[in-house]
Amino acid sequence: MQKYIILIVSAIVVWFLFFKEGEVSIGPGVYAIDAPEQKTKSTAKTFQVNGYTLTEMASFKLKAKVLSKKNYSLGRETDLSPVDLALGWGRMSDESVINNITFSQSNRWYYWRTDAYPIPRREIETSSANMHMIPANEFVEDALKSVKKGDIIQLVGSLVNVEANDGWRWRSSVTRTDTGGGSCELIWVENLSIVTP
């Protein structure tokens, strides 16, 4: 009997170490005070990535808390973006607030729900977003793989629109106040660092 218990405990430990994404907790407090910063490009720069044409719409940088992370391996979008991060700033970076909200992601969408609003609904909507990450290089891609739910990250890049020769398009939101379809940011990430205290 003791042998089976040891085997079960070992299996659980292995699962947590190798298969579970992991999660970071840093306690209460606002760790990402400001909303993302963006500046519209006066001249839109266009470049090619993996057979797609990317057009920079605005420079973009932020410091935010990772509310949820989702890796993708299916769908045309994965040619460019293997990871979506649901990110929060302002009071949506405070664990005393977000611990009262459940977050999830699927099909490139970000969902949240709560039984009792810890802050106003509109503040939740405008202080968090689902962001599709397009790594500009292997260092950014490696950093994205290392990000865990609960981390504080900083990133610098551009909001981009994507087009393919066959007419397929993928557009970025360029405002923090939209919700629903088309409200996700599509980011060409040039630099990403984990700055969790």
Secondary structure, DSSP 8 states (H G I E B T S, - for coil): -HHHHHHHHHHHHHHHHHTS--B----SS-S--S--EEEE-SS--EEEETTEEEEEEEEEEEEEEEEEEEE--SSGGGGT--EEEEEE-GGGG-HHHHTTSEEEEETTEEEEE-SS-SS-HHHHHHSEEEEEEEESSHHHHHHHHH--BT-EEEEEEEEEEEE-TTS-EE-----SS--STT-SEEEEEEEEEE---
